[in-house]
Amino acid sequence: MTEQAPRPVIVVVDDEPEILVALTDLLEDSFSVVATTSPVEALEILARRNDVDVIVSDQRMPEMGGDVMLARAREICDAQAILLTGYADIGAVAAALNQGRISFYSHKPWDPDALRAMIVQAADYHRLERELRTERQLLHGLLNNMRAGLGFKDAEGRFVRINHQAADFYDRDIATCLGQREEDLCDPVLLPALRAAEERMRDEGRDEAAIELPPQVGRTHGRWREFTRVVLNDGESPDVYSVVINRDITRQQEMEGRLRQAEKMQALGTMAGGIAHDFNNLLTAVLGSLELAHEMLPPEEGAVLRLLDNATAAARRGASLTRRLLNFSRPRDLSLEPIDVNALLHGMKDLLAQTVVSRQDKALPMPCSIIVDTAASDGGLPPVCTDAGQLELAVLNLCINAVDAMPDGGVIRVSTALKRVREVVAGTNLVPGSYVMVSVQDQGMGMSEETLARVFEPFFTTKDVGRGTGLGLSMIYGFVRHVGGEVQVHSTPGVGTRVDLCLPVQDGTVREGKVDEVVSSIMPDRPLRIMVVDDEPGVRAVTAGFLRARGHEVHDYAGGKAAVAALEAGLGPLDLVIMDVMMPEMGGQETAHRLQAIQPGLKVLYLTGYANLGTLPKGGNVMHKPFTRAGLAEQIGRIMRGGGDAGAQAGHG
């Protein structure tokens, strides 16, 4: 059931009650009638109500003449006015008509049908006038408050309405644009695109296109604009109009470009992770084989042993590079441990130098160089509690930013110092205590105060699209704050920038970095029955070789199905299963579940070359490839002694 429109409201004014009764009887079937014998009261009614459509008033009244009352009513009300007169006062009626105080008049006595028709016409006119006024107000509000440029054209392409934003695009004011064609207002370099767009609009009824503006056009209006053109034709009106909307989409284009860059980086990271997985398997086989071969040779074979040591050192460097590649390619949980920052930075020298060379322009007259300067703190810098991989990544990112900030070349200085904070620093994460400060300083362009205030915002960058995603500093900021530190940036335009990473000092000693040099004191006191499951023959052979050299009984299998079948066939109770995480047909977790269903409580050590800890069972024992024999032995001893949780973070070979 449709809702009916409210009936028009009519105010009837006459000093004779009988006339009011007669008019009310005539109109009340179609109108809402408000009647009064006083013109003063009528004005009060009109002041209170804003829904009156028509005023019907007698001319001769004691308090006030009808034409005078209607003139005053016009000041407070937009209702249509009809004047009733009982005598031939044509002069007053003509004056009221000429001055716009009334729309119609009728003589007394009136013709009922004619008077009703006159009132109906006046009410309809008032309704249409009010709707038109509302539409005009809405249109003007839309025009004046849109962020986009908006213009309406007639059939000849001349602007009949246009807002300030559109006029500003043409570097004109609104009055100058009205009556002009767009092709007469726009920059000549845009004419080909304009004509092509208008032709498509005529053929299809609408057109939408994004245009990159030349510098002389886009300097003050954004480098990218989106133009939408639509023909406005309802099929009933003979007049044909069109609308053109143009808006600045520079920020949107930049964000889309950065999103594409981020997606590309994610795809590269996924690919890098897959490569790292295979490479870690190869390195495990290479390092393990070298270690086993080293022990097979007698001491007098010194030259061969030196060659094996060189090959081992090279393989370990490959393992370090692979670990860094994994830090780029996947999110990871922070592995907090005491770190000697100076040793870490000196270990990065080759990586930093190669990165600077590959990043900079080969044609630079004065290329960039990097200096790792820890002289001021050598021998007296305490360890910090942080994630070594994430700290390396942070320093590397800062050096890349420094290279990009020095198009004319220069020196990048990476230094360390001890910073003591004696009181809480407002607005920072710094509390009283000692911090190791890692500083990366360049001689580049520097940053303005406005840019400096936004450097930690995600996706904010001053680099061109394709040179950065705007995530580097925000990720560094999040990492350093997460470990209880603070990032401070100091920059001067034209002089350079210094970024300080303040890391809280760790109480205690630095853990030795080479697991294979640690003599394990937690080895099991008896040979173990161990199952090794890995689809890579080289990794499986090295793992089994390490274990057999320790006197353990080893049963190795190339996949999860074979391992489960062997235990089902009566292989007997096992002490431990060592298996790869990623295997075809049956993965490591599924294999472990099925083996533990056969032998409840069976201990499992997962080997992985590429897996996030979050994807493994909570509290699971994980060892990362490649690993050494000593590292594997230490991990097995920890598991068998009940230190499973600690094992989840160990095993970085």
C-alpha angles and dihedrals in degrees: 000000000000120000113246120233115252115264117255115264117235124192111204119197124187131138091221112080092204090060091050091052091050093049092046091052089050096050110027095088092064105020142045101244125206110186131191137164093211124076089200090056089046090058090050090052091050091050091055099044131058098182100074113126104179136018116204111191138174115235102219112056130147098235098043139346117257094240091052093048091049091049089055091044090056089063094059104025138043095207120132113255129219120188121210117201130183096198137040097271092152094158095061092043093049091049092050091050093047093049093049094243093125136027099198140009135199135193125236124273090045132204104246096216093044093048092047090049090049092052092046090052092048092049092049091048091051092049092050091045091052092047090049091050090049092049091049091050092049092048093049091047090050093047095048098043104041116109089212126072113258129187136168121211134195125229090279092054096252119142112250096170129018135163131227094258093057093044090050090054088060091043090241137110123249095257092054093050097050112099092014129113119240092238089059092053106040128081112274092238089066096052097094092052091044094052093046091050094049091049091053090048092053091049099043105021094244142036133194125187140156116223129193105221122222114250094256090056101034099043094099102016104051127273095255126046129181115213121199118187123185132176110230106211122141093186093243105072118070089216116091120204134174135200129216121198121187125180137175109254097168093115091047092050091049092049091048089050091050091047090054089048091050091048089050090050090049091051090048089048092052090049091046090051091054091048091048091053092055092041092052090054090052092047091049090055093044097046093042093048091048091050093049091046090049091057093047094059121085118241093251091069090083098152093051091046090053090052090050090049090051091050091048092050091050092049091050090052087053089052090051092050090048091052090053089049089054090051088060096043104050142029112248140185113256113259102206117201139142109283132191099222096195092053091047093052094047088051089056096054096102093044093049093047093050091047093051092049093048094045101048129079109265090215094062112127090215109030124206121263131189129218124194103205117182097146093113092058104029111132096008107062116109121218122266129219106240146112109278095207094050092047090052090049092050093051091046092052092049091052091049089052089049092054091050090050092056108063089161094050129246144153127304113202121200110191141162134216140165113255122195120200115199100182139018111284108222116239094015140086092244118120128173110295144075125303134184108228119210110193128194111191128182137183094227139125095293125211136271121240090256092054092042090056091058104038094108095049112114113251093010111128139150092210125102119261108280094029096079145351098222091242101101101085093036090054091047090049092050093047096048093045090048091060091048098263137113138233118220124187124198118185140166121190110249093009107067146254135272122197117195121200107199110199123185116248116250119228109229137032132310115263115241111260099214110072093185091063093055114098105223116230095184101064116142113260096227139043113271133217103234132181117209117199119183132138092213108085093204094052091043092051094048093047092049090046092053091050097046090050086059091053098255125144106243131195112184129194134184096224148011096258093056092047093051092046091052093052091046089051092060105270085156134233116331129206097206144359120213112192144162117251099218113052132146121256095005121030126213098262094049091047091050092050092051093046092049089050087060095040110024116213094023110160118234132198114194120211117203138175093185123012136121114238088229091066093058128078112283109265091012120155110246132182121186123225132271101047138164130237092249092048091050091048092050091050093050091049091051092050094047090049090053100258095127099141092055089053092061090075099038133085104067099153 
